[in-house]
Amino acid sequence: MFGINGPEFFLLLIIGVLVIGPQRLPEYTQKLANLVKEVRRMASGAREQIKEEVGIDIDDVDWKKYDPRQYDPRRIIKEALLDDDSKPVSAGAPAAVAAVAGTAAVAAVGSAPARPQRMVQTLPPGEAAPYDTEAT
């Protein structure tokens, strides 16, 4: 906490008690207790507000799922490249159906649909490119 270890915190606490003095110490401890209660009340209020607005309880959220360290781009790409997209034929299907399905899959891969042509509009020579003054 703030780079202060145990003995330093204890020393600061003793110095604080000596500076405040025995007359004002009960008053300041009551203020500290009220501050802690207020912070707890605010935290529980925020938790209830999140639960009402989002509809989930904070304790039920799987926080590991949102950890960005688990998303290694190299691993994701490797899994995507090694992932087999072909669906296996069910074990109960006859061999003739499997053979026909296999030849249809090979034929479908061989005749991939043609990609649409990309339309590129070019300006006539000497014409300035359009410029929108309001798009800043």
N, C-alpha and C positions, 0 to 999 in steps of 0.2 A: 504494500500500500504506500504509494508515493515514494518508494525507494527507502523507506524507514524500516529497519529491522526491529526485533522485539525489545532489546535493551534501550535503543534510542527512543522508541515509543514510550516505554515506561519512564524514562528520564523526562521526556516532554510532559507526560501526565503529572509527574511530581512537581515540576516547575509550574505548570498551570494551576495546580491546587494551591501552591504557595503564593502565586501572584493573585489569584482570585480571593483567597483568604477564607477562613472558616465562616464568616458572616454571610458571604454571598454564595458559598458553595451549594447549599440546598436549592437556592433559586436557579442557579445554572444547571444543576442536575435535573431539575424539573423541566427546564426549557429543552434540555437535550432529550429527555424522555418524550416530551410532546412532539419534538421534531421527528423522532424515530416513528412514533405512532402515526404522524401525518404522512410520512413517506410510505409507510406500509399501507395506509388507507388509499393513497394515490395509486400505488402499484396494484392493489386489488381492484380499484376502480378502472384502471387501464385494462386489466385482464378481463373484467366483465364487459367493458366496452368492446374490446376485440372479439370476445365470444359472441356478443349480440350482433355486431356488424358483419363479421366474417362467417360466423356460424360454426366455428371450430373451437375446441378447447386447446389452450397452448400446451398442456401436458400430453395431449394426444398427437401432436405433430412429430413426425419423424425428422428431426433436425439433420441427421446424417445424410438424408436424401438431398438436402440443399447445400451441402458442403462443396464449394467449388474445387477443392483439392482433389476430389474423386474423379473429376472430368479431365482426364489426360488425353489430349488430342491424338497422340500417337496410338494409344490403346484403342480409342474409338475408331480410328481409321483402320487399324489392323483388324479389329473385329468385323468391321463392315466389309473389308476385302476378303476375309476368310469365311464370312458367313455364306452358307449355301442357300440360295433362294429357291432352288427346285423343291417341289413338294413330293414326298415319297408316295408311291402308289400303295393303296391299302393292301394288307396281306390277304384279305378275302377275295380280291379281284382275280378273275381268271387270267391265265397267261396271255391269251389272245388280246384281251382288253389292254393289258399292260404293254404288249408289243405295239398295238395300234397307237396307244397314248404316247409311247416313246417315239415312234416315227412322226407323229403329229407335232410333238414338241421340237424335234429336230427340224422339221419343215418350217415351223413357226419361227425358230431362231434364224434359219437361213434366209427367210424372206421378211426381214424387219421392215416396218412401215417407213416410207420415205419421209424425211424431215421437211417441213414447209420451208419455202424459200424466204430468206430474210429480205425485207424491203428497206432499202436505204435511200433516203431522199437527199439529193445534193442540190446546193444552190447554184444558180447560173454564175458564170464567171463575172466578178466585179460587184456582186450584190453582197451587202453586209449581213452578217448573221443577226437574227432578231434578238433584241435586248429588252428585257422587262425592267423598267425603272423601279417598280414597286416590289420586286422580288429581292429583298435584301436579307 
